[in-house]
């Protein structure tokens, strides 16, 4: 138990880790935004970018399934348990075993993805012309090895997070974005089809993200080729990953259905949906995922000790922190959505029509922002309890609802209907996970924090309405002025309201 106590997080440590992750992630997201602005300038919402998005869909999806999702989330609780039970030596052997298996698995898996691209790409974009499908197939064959790079990087991230070394895993995506941006700028005029520069950038950025983490591991872990298929925890990792992979795969059906239906809409609809998702995911990746990743080791330690009350308190802290950021982010983004899209994207090849399609999609996504933030957090609690089955079942129910809503809403609302369906499914997913976890822990997760959550919601709504009225009153001023005024006014008003109610100190 000594080793376990060594890595127990205090409240101050949790906040410090969240700040560390959020700070590094903020820079990564800022560069990601620069990357998307560059793409919008070079390609707009076009046939070529539509093809690239379809090509990158499966590697990106598999990264979330096998790397950032199932692998890292299942690895951290098992590594933490091994560290507590056997010390550094036992944990190191487990990490060696997992990485060796990954080095054997991912090259074979990548080769299969390359060979099968002519089969799955036409299925994903059956609304494309033959030329668009051919371009998407070639791009998919280039970018598919990205999943192997991210799978190995996820193992390194799991080891570093387990040792409470959060900076390097959070900062590594910065190197991905730098590599992507530099490669795109350098190669866009090199290829006869400029969109190939994006595919090359994905691989160059992936290599940079992987290699950046290696030096930070030297003081804790040095890899040795060591494969023991009889290791019970290796088997347990695979068993824990299996339902998680299935659950995430079920969830990704949302993305597949959205893009299939969008491929039958106006040219650029796939791209417009993606630009909206990028803005939607900015507060999720910057804060919600950071909080969830920072709290996972603490949840795992409480679960290992069977401290249900302490686990519930840690979750309540995470819920409050998540609400404190995500609620005003939702209302603020709603208030300045159109000037933000115009400021960031409407230049170069990105047209006013592209802005309107992106705006429709973003407004449809925003109601689900808080829901998806809670899904990130609550799912980590189930992983800490080593229960990956429940999120699978809940995710399956949410996906079924999403698919039904997609087909009901796409005809009357177009790309905005696809976005709204995703939003409503995320809310349903969060509520169902919330109810099941409360019964599991035999305590209310919301009652102790309900007054604070209600006050935060009121403050966020007041801030959002005020900013919307301000932006409207400023009329036709440049978008930079509108966005700057909205952000500064909104931040000041929200901070003042939370200070008034004492909500900035939980």
C-alpha positions as CSV (number, residue, x, y, z in Angstrom):
1,X,0.0,0.0,0.0
2,X,3.0,2.3,0.4
3,X,3.4,2.7,-3.4
4,X,-0.3,3.5,-3.8
5,X,-0.1,6.2,-1.1
6,X,2.9,7.7,-2.8
7,X,0.7,8.5,-5.9
8,X,-2.5,9.6,-4.2
9,X,-3.6,13.0,-5.4
10,X,-4.7,15.7,-3.1
11,X,-7.2,18.3,-4.2
12,X,-4.4,20.8,-4.8
13,X,-2.5,18.2,-6.9
14,X,-5.6,17.5,-8.9
15,X,-6.1,21.1,-9.7
16,X,-2.4,21.5,-10.5
17,X,-2.5,18.5,-12.8
18,X,-5.6,19.9,-14.6
19,X,-3.9,23.2,-15.0
20,X,-0.8,21.5,-16.4
21,X,-2.8,19.4,-18.9
22,X,-5.1,22.3,-19.8
23,X,-2.1,24.7,-20.4
24,X,-0.3,22.2,-22.7
25,X,-3.6,21.3,-24.3
26,X,-4.5,25.0,-24.8
27,X,-1.3,25.5,-26.9
28,X,-2.1,22.3,-28.9
29,X,-5.7,23.4,-29.5
30,X,-4.5,26.9,-30.5
31,X,-2.1,25.3,-33.1
32,X,-4.9,23.0,-34.1
33,X,-7.1,26.0,-34.8
34,X,-4.2,27.5,-36.8
35,X,-4.1,24.2,-38.7
36,X,-7.8,24.4,-39.5
37,X,-7.6,28.0,-40.5
38,X,-4.8,27.1,-42.9
39,X,-6.9,24.2,-44.3
40,X,-9.9,26.5,-44.8
41,X,-7.8,29.0,-46.6
42,X,-6.2,26.5,-48.9
43,X,-9.2,24.2,-49.5
44,X,-12.3,25.8,-48.1
45,X,-15.3,23.4,-47.9
46,X,-14.4,21.6,-51.2
47,X,-14.4,18.3,-53.0
48,X,-10.7,17.7,-52.2
49,X,-11.1,18.4,-48.5
50,X,-14.3,16.2,-48.4
51,X,-12.2,13.4,-49.8
52,X,-9.4,13.9,-47.3
53,X,-11.9,13.9,-44.4
54,X,-13.4,10.6,-45.6
55,X,-9.9,9.1,-46.0
56,X,-8.8,10.2,-42.5
57,X,-12.1,9.1,-40.9
58,X,-11.0,5.5,-40.2
59,X,-7.5,6.2,-38.9
60,X,-8.8,9.0,-36.8
61,X,-11.6,6.8,-35.5
62,X,-9.2,3.9,-34.7
63,X,-6.9,6.3,-32.9
64,X,-9.8,7.1,-30.6
65,X,-10.8,3.4,-30.3
66,X,-7.4,1.7,-29.9
67,X,-5.2,4.5,-28.7
68,X,-6.6,7.5,-26.9
69,X,-9.7,5.6,-25.9
70,X,-9.7,1.9,-25.0
71,X,-5.9,1.3,-24.7
72,X,-4.9,4.3,-22.6
73,X,-8.0,4.2,-20.4
74,X,-7.7,0.4,-19.7
75,X,-3.9,0.6,-19.3
76,X,-3.7,3.3,-16.5
77,X,-5.8,1.4,-13.9
78,X,-3.9,-1.9,-14.5
79,X,-0.5,-0.2,-14.5
80,X,-1.5,1.7,-11.2
81,X,-2.6,-1.6,-9.7
82,X,0.6,-3.4,-10.7
83,X,2.7,-0.5,-9.3
84,X,0.9,-0.7,-6.0
85,X,1.2,-4.5,-5.7
86,X,4.6,-5.2,-7.1
87,X,6.4,-1.8,-7.3
88,X,8.3,-0.3,-10.1
89,X,9.8,-3.6,-11.4
90,X,6.4,-5.3,-11.8
91,X,4.9,-2.2,-13.5
92,X,7.9,-2.0,-15.8
93,X,7.5,-5.6,-16.9
94,X,3.8,-5.0,-17.6
95,X,4.6,-1.9,-19.7
96,X,7.3,-3.8,-21.7
97,X,4.9,-6.6,-22.4
98,X,2.1,-4.2,-23.7
99,X,4.5,-2.2,-25.9
100,X,6.1,-5.3,-27.4
101,X,2.6,-6.6,-28.3
102,X,1.8,-3.2,-29.8
103,X,5.0,-3.2,-31.9
104,X,3.9,-6.6,-33.3
105,X,0.3,-5.8,-33.9
106,X,0.1,-2.3,-35.4
107,X,2.3,-2.9,-38.5
108,X,0.1,-5.8,-39.5
109,X,-3.0,-3.8,-38.8
110,X,-1.8,-0.9,-40.8
111,X,-1.0,-3.1,-43.8
112,X,-4.6,-4.5,-43.7
113,X,-6.0,-1.0,-43.6
114,X,-4.0,0.0,-46.7
115,X,-5.0,-3.1,-48.6
116,X,-8.7,-2.8,-47.7
117,X,-9.1,0.9,-48.5
118,X,-10.8,0.3,-51.9
119,X,-13.5,-1.6,-50.0
120,X,-14.3,0.6,-47.1
121,X,-13.9,4.1,-48.6
122,X,-16.7,3.7,-51.2
123,X,-19.0,2.5,-48.4
124,X,-18.2,5.6,-46.2
125,X,-18.9,8.1,-49.1
126,X,-21.4,6.5,-51.4
127,X,-22.6,9.9,-52.4
128,X,-19.3,10.8,-53.9
129,X,-18.5,10.7,-57.6
130,X,-16.0,8.0,-58.8
131,X,-13.2,10.6,-59.1
132,X,-13.8,11.7,-55.5
133,X,-13.9,8.1,-54.2
134,X,-10.6,7.4,-56.1
135,X,-8.9,10.4,-54.5
136,X,-10.2,9.4,-51.0
137,X,-8.9,5.8,-51.5
138,X,-5.4,7.0,-52.3
139,X,-5.4,9.4,-49.4
140,X,-6.6,6.7,-47.0
141,X,-3.7,4.4,-48.0
142,X,-1.2,7.2,-47.2
143,X,-2.6,8.1,-43.8
144,X,-3.6,4.7,-42.4
145,X,-0.2,4.0,-40.6
146,X,-1.0,7.0,-38.4
147,X,-3.0,4.6,-36.2
148,X,0.2,2.7,-35.4
149,X,2.1,5.8,-34.4
150,X,-0.8,6.9,-32.1
151,X,-1.2,3.4,-30.6
152,X,2.4,3.3,-29.4
153,X,2.2,7.0,-28.3
154,X,-0.9,6.1,-26.2
155,X,1.1,3.4,-24.2
156,X,3.9,6.0,-23.5
157,X,1.1,8.4,-22.4
158,X,-0.4,5.8,-20.1
159,X,2.9,5.2,-18.3
160,X,3.6,8.9,-17.9
161,X,0.1,9.7,-16.6
162,X,0.3,6.8,-14.1
163,X,3.5,8.4,-12.7
164,X,1.6,11.8,-12.6
165,X,3.8,13.2,-15.4
166,X,1.1,14.9,-17.3
167,X,3.0,17.6,-19.2
168,X,4.6,15.5,-21.9
169,X,1.5,13.6,-23.0
170,X,-0.5,16.8,-23.0
171,X,2.1,18.7,-24.9
172,X,2.9,16.0,-27.5
173,X,0.0,16.9,-29.7
174,X,1.6,20.4,-30.1
175,X,4.4,18.6,-32.0
176,X,1.7,16.9,-34.2
177,X,0.2,20.2,-35.1
178,X,3.6,21.8,-35.8
179,X,4.6,18.9,-38.0
180,X,1.3,19.0,-39.8
181,X,1.4,22.7,-40.4
182,X,5.0,22.8,-41.6
183,X,4.6,19.8,-43.9
184,X,1.4,21.3,-45.4
185,X,3.0,24.6,-46.1
186,X,6.2,23.0,-47.5
187,X,4.5,20.4,-49.7
188,X,1.3,21.9,-50.9
189,X,2.9,23.2,-54.1
190,X,4.9,20.0,-54.5
191,X,2.0,17.7,-55.3
192,X,-0.1,17.9,-58.5
193,X,-3.1,17.4,-56.2
194,X,-2.4,19.7,-53.3
195,X,-4.5,17.8,-50.8
196,X,-1.8,15.1,-50.6
197,X,0.2,17.6,-48.5
198,X,-2.4,17.1,-45.7
199,X,-1.9,13.3,-45.8
200,X,1.9,13.7,-45.6
201,X,1.4,16.2,-42.7
202,X,-0.6,13.6,-40.7
203,X,2.3,11.1,-40.8
204,X,5.0,13.7,-40.1
205,X,3.1,15.1,-37.2
206,X,2.4,11.6,-35.8
207,X,6.1,10.8,-35.7
208,X,6.8,14.1,-33.9
209,X,4.1,13.4,-31.3
210,X,5.4,9.9,-30.6
211,X,9.1,10.8,-30.3
212,X,8.5,13.9,-28.1
213,X,7.4,11.7,-25.2
214,X,10.4,9.3,-25.2
215,X,12.9,11.5,-23.3
216,X,10.4,12.0,-20.4
217,X,10.2,8.3,-19.8
218,X,13.9,7.7,-19.2
219,X,13.8,8.4,-15.5
220,X,10.9,6.1,-15.0
221,X,11.0,3.4,-17.6
222,X,13.4,2.1,-20.3
223,X,11.8,-0.2,-22.8
224,X,13.1,-3.8,-23.2
225,X,11.7,-6.3,-25.7
226,X,9.8,-8.5,-23.4
227,X,6.7,-10.5,-24.4
228,X,4.9,-12.9,-22.0
229,X,1.5,-13.9,-23.4
230,X,0.9,-15.7,-20.1
231,X,0.8,-12.5,-18.1
232,X,-2.6,-12.4,-16.5
233,X,-2.7,-8.6,-16.6
234,X,-2.0,-8.6,-20.3
235,X,-5.0,-10.8,-20.8
236,X,-7.0,-8.6,-18.5
237,X,-6.0,-5.6,-20.5
238,X,-7.2,-7.2,-23.7
239,X,-10.5,-8.2,-22.0
240,X,-11.0,-4.7,-20.6
241,X,-10.2,-3.2,-24.0
242,X,-12.6,-5.5,-26.0
243,X,-15.9,-4.1,-24.7
244,X,-14.5,-0.6,-24.7
245,X,-13.4,-0.9,-28.3
246,X,-16.8,-2.3,-29.1
247,X,-18.5,0.6,-27.3
248,X,-16.4,3.2,-28.9
249,X,-16.9,1.5,-32.3
250,X,-20.6,1.7,-31.7
251,X,-20.3,5.4,-30.9
252,X,-18.3,6.0,-34.1
253,X,-21.3,4.8,-36.1
254,X,-22.6,8.3,-35.4
255,X,-19.7,9.7,-37.4
256,X,-20.0,7.2,-40.2
257,X,-23.8,7.8,-40.6
258,X,-23.3,11.6,-40.4
259,X,-20.7,11.6,-43.2
260,X,-22.6,9.1,-45.4
261,X,-25.7,11.3,-45.3
262,X,-23.6,14.5,-45.7
263,X,-22.0,13.1,-48.8
264,X,-25.4,13.2,-50.4
265,X,-26.0,16.8,-49.5
266,X,-24.4,19.9,-51.3
267,X,-20.7,19.8,-52.1
268,X,-18.7,20.8,-49.0
269,X,-21.3,19.5,-46.5
270,X,-18.8,17.0,-45.1
271,X,-16.2,19.7,-44.7
272,X,-18.7,22.2,-43.1
273,X,-19.7,19.5,-40.6
274,X,-16.0,19.0,-39.8
275,X,-15.3,22.7,-39.3
276,X,-18.2,22.9,-36.9
277,X,-17.0,19.8,-35.0
278,X,-13.6,21.4,-34.7
279,X,-15.0,24.4,-32.9
280,X,-17.3,22.3,-30.8
281,X,-14.4,20.1,-29.7
282,X,-12.3,23.0,-28.7
283,X,-13.7,23.4,-25.2
284,X,-14.1,19.6,-24.9
285,X,-10.5,18.9,-25.7
286,X,-9.1,21.9,-23.8
287,X,-11.0,21.3,-20.5
288,X,-13.3,18.3,-20.4
289,X,-10.7,15.8,-21.6
290,X,-8.0,17.4,-19.4
291,X,-10.2,17.1,-16.3
292,X,-11.1,13.5,-17.1
293,X,-7.5,12.4,-17.8
294,X,-6.2,14.2,-14.7
295,X,-8.8,12.6,-12.4
296,X,-8.5,9.0,-13.8
297,X,-5.5,8.0,-11.6
298,X,-7.3,9.3,-8.5
299,X,-10.5,7.5,-9.4
300,X,-8.4,4.3,-10.0
301,X,-6.8,4.5,-6.6
302,X,-10.1,5.0,-4.8
303,X,-11.6,2.1,-6.8
304,X,-8.6,-0.1,-5.9
305,X,-9.2,0.7,-2.2
306,X,-12.9,0.2,-2.5
307,X,-13.5,3.8,-1.3
308,X,-16.9,4.5,-2.9
309,X,-17.5,7.7,-0.9
310,X,-14.1,9.1,-1.8
311,X,-14.6,8.2,-5.5
312,X,-18.0,9.9,-5.5
313,X,-16.5,13.0,-4.0
314,X,-13.7,13.1,-6.6
315,X,-16.4,12.8,-9.3
316,X,-18.4,15.6,-7.8
317,X,-15.3,17.8,-7.9
318,X,-14.7,16.9,-11.5
319,X,-18.4,17.6,-12.4
320,X,-18.2,21.1,-10.8
321,X,-14.9,21.9,-12.6
322,X,-16.4,20.7,-15.8
323,X,-19.6,22.7,-15.4
324,X,-17.6,25.8,-14.4
325,X,-15.9,25.8,-17.8
326,X,-18.3,24.1,-20.2
327,X,-21.5,25.9,-19.5
328,X,-20.1,29.4,-20.2
329,X,-18.2,28.0,-23.2
330,X,-21.5,26.7,-24.6
331,X,-23.3,30.0,-24.2
332,X,-20.4,32.1,-25.3
333,X,-19.8,30.1,-28.5
334,X,-23.6,30.3,-29.2
335,X,-23.5,34.1,-28.8
336,X,-20.5,34.7,-31.2
337,X,-20.8,31.7,-33.4
338,X,-21.2,33.5,-36.8
339,X,-18.4,36.1,-36.3
340,X,-16.1,33.4,-35.0
341,X,-16.6,31.3,-38.2
342,X,-16.2,34.3,-40.4
343,X,-13.1,35.5,-38.6
344,X,-11.4,32.1,-38.6
345,X,-12.4,30.5,-41.9
346,X,-14.1,32.9,-44.4
347,X,-11.0,33.8,-46.5
348,X,-9.2,32.1,-49.4
349,X,-11.3,29.3,-50.7
350,X,-13.9,29.4,-47.9
351,X,-17.0,31.2,-49.1
352,X,-20.0,32.9,-47.3
353,X,-22.1,29.8,-48.2
354,X,-19.6,27.6,-46.4
355,X,-20.0,29.9,-43.4
356,X,-23.7,29.4,-43.3
357,X,-23.5,25.6,-43.6
358,X,-20.8,25.6,-40.8
359,X,-23.0,27.8,-38.6
360,X,-26.0,25.6,-39.0
361,X,-23.9,22.6,-37.9
362,X,-22.3,24.3,-35.0
363,X,-25.6,25.6,-33.6
364,X,-27.0,22.1,-33.8
365,X,-24.0,20.7,-31.9
366,X,-23.8,23.2,-29.0
367,X,-26.7,21.8,-26.9
368,X,-24.8,18.6,-26.5
369,X,-21.5,20.2,-25.3
370,X,-22.2,19.6,-21.6
371,X,-23.5,16.1,-22.3
372,X,-20.3,15.0,-24.1
373,X,-18.2,16.6,-21.4
374,X,-20.0,14.5,-18.8
375,X,-19.6,11.4,-20.9
376,X,-15.8,11.8,-20.9
377,X,-15.8,12.2,-17.1
378,X,-18.3,9.5,-16.2
379,X,-16.8,7.0,-18.6
380,X,-13.4,7.4,-16.8
381,X,-15.2,6.4,-13.5
382,X,-16.4,3.2,-15.1
383,X,-12.9,2.5,-16.4
384,X,-11.5,3.1,-12.9
385,X,-14.0,0.5,-11.6
386,X,-12.7,-1.8,-14.4
387,X,-16.2,-1.9,-15.8
388,X,-16.0,-1.3,-19.6
389,X,-19.2,-3.2,-20.4
390,X,-21.6,-0.6,-19.1
391,X,-20.4,2.3,-21.3
392,X,-20.7,-0.2,-24.2
393,X,-24.4,-0.8,-23.6
394,X,-25.1,2.8,-22.9
395,X,-23.2,3.9,-26.0
396,X,-25.1,1.4,-28.1
397,X,-28.4,2.8,-26.9
398,X,-27.2,6.4,-27.6
399,X,-26.0,5.4,-31.1
400,X,-29.4,3.8,-31.9
401,X,-31.1,7.0,-30.9
402,X,-28.6,9.1,-33.0
403,X,-29.1,7.1,-36.1
404,X,-32.9,7.3,-35.9
405,X,-32.7,11.1,-35.3
406,X,-30.2,11.5,-38.2
407,X,-32.7,10.1,-40.7
408,X,-35.6,12.0,-39.1
409,X,-33.8,15.4,-39.1
410,X,-31.5,15.4,-42.2
411,X,-34.3,16.1,-44.7
412,X,-35.9,19.1,-42.9
413,X,-32.7,20.6,-41.4
414,X,-29.8,19.3,-43.6
415,X,-26.4,19.4,-42.1
416,X,-27.8,21.1,-39.0
417,X,-30.1,18.2,-38.4
418,X,-27.2,15.8,-38.4
419,X,-25.5,17.9,-35.8
420,X,-28.6,18.2,-33.7
421,X,-29.0,14.4,-33.7
422,X,-25.5,14.0,-32.4
423,X,-26.1,16.6,-29.7
424,X,-29.3,14.9,-28.4
425,X,-27.6,11.5,-28.4
426,X,-24.8,12.9,-26.3
427,X,-27.2,14.3,-23.7
428,X,-29.0,10.9,-23.5
429,X,-25.7,9.1,-23.1
430,X,-24.6,11.3,-20.2
431,X,-27.9,11.0,-18.3
432,X,-28.0,7.2,-18.6
433,X,-24.4,6.9,-17.4
434,X,-25.1,9.3,-14.6
435,X,-28.1,7.3,-13.3
436,X,-26.3,3.9,-13.5
437,X,-23.2,5.2,-11.7
438,X,-25.2,6.7,-8.9
439,X,-26.9,3.3,-8.3
440,X,-23.4,1.6,-8.4
441,X,-21.9,4.0,-5.8
442,X,-25.1,4.1,-3.8
443,X,-24.9,7.8,-3.4
444,X,-26.2,10.8,-5.3
445,X,-23.7,12.5,-7.5
446,X,-25.8,15.6,-8.2
447,X,-27.6,16.4,-4.9
448,X,-24.5,17.7,-3.1
449,X,-23.5,19.9,-6.0
450,X,-26.9,20.8,-7.5
451,X,-27.1,24.3,-6.0
452,X,-23.7,25.2,-7.4
453,X,-24.6,23.7,-10.8
454,X,-27.8,25.7,-10.9
455,X,-26.1,28.9,-10.1
456,X,-23.4,28.2,-12.8
457,X,-26.1,27.6,-15.4
458,X,-27.9,30.9,-14.5
459,X,-24.6,32.8,-14.7
460,X,-23.7,31.2,-18.1
461,X,-27.2,32.0,-19.6
462,X,-27.1,35.6,-18.4
463,X,-23.6,36.0,-19.8
464,X,-24.5,34.4,-23.2
465,X,-27.6,36.5,-23.7
466,X,-25.7,39.7,-22.8
467,X,-22.9,38.9,-25.2
468,X,-25.4,38.1,-28.0
469,X,-27.2,41.4,-27.5
470,X,-23.8,43.2,-27.5
471,X,-22.6,41.6,-30.7
472,X,-25.9,42.4,-32.4
473,X,-25.8,46.1,-31.2
474,X,-22.3,46.4,-32.7
475,X,-23.7,45.6,-36.1
476,X,-21.4,45.5,-39.0
477,X,-18.1,46.1,-37.3
478,X,-15.2,43.8,-38.3
479,X,-15.4,40.3,-37.0
480,X,-12.2,40.7,-35.0
481,X,-13.8,43.5,-33.0
482,X,-17.0,41.6,-32.5
483,X,-15.3,38.4,-31.3
484,X,-12.8,40.4,-29.1
485,X,-15.6,42.4,-27.5
486,X,-17.8,39.3,-27.0
487,X,-15.0,37.3,-25.4
488,X,-13.8,40.1,-23.1
489,X,-17.3,41.1,-22.0
490,X,-18.4,37.5,-21.5
491,X,-15.4,36.5,-19.5
492,X,-15.6,39.6,-17.3
493,X,-19.3,39.2,-16.7
494,X,-19.2,35.5,-16.0
495,X,-16.2,35.9,-13.6
496,X,-18.0,38.7,-11.8
497,X,-21.2,36.6,-11.4
498,X,-19.3,33.6,-10.1
499,X,-17.3,35.7,-7.7
500,X,-20.5,37.2,-6.4
501,X,-21.9,33.8,-5.7
502,X,-18.6,32.3,-4.5
503,X,-18.6,29.8,-7.3
504,X,-15.0,30.1,-8.4
505,X,-13.9,28.4,-5.2
506,X,-15.4,24.9,-4.9
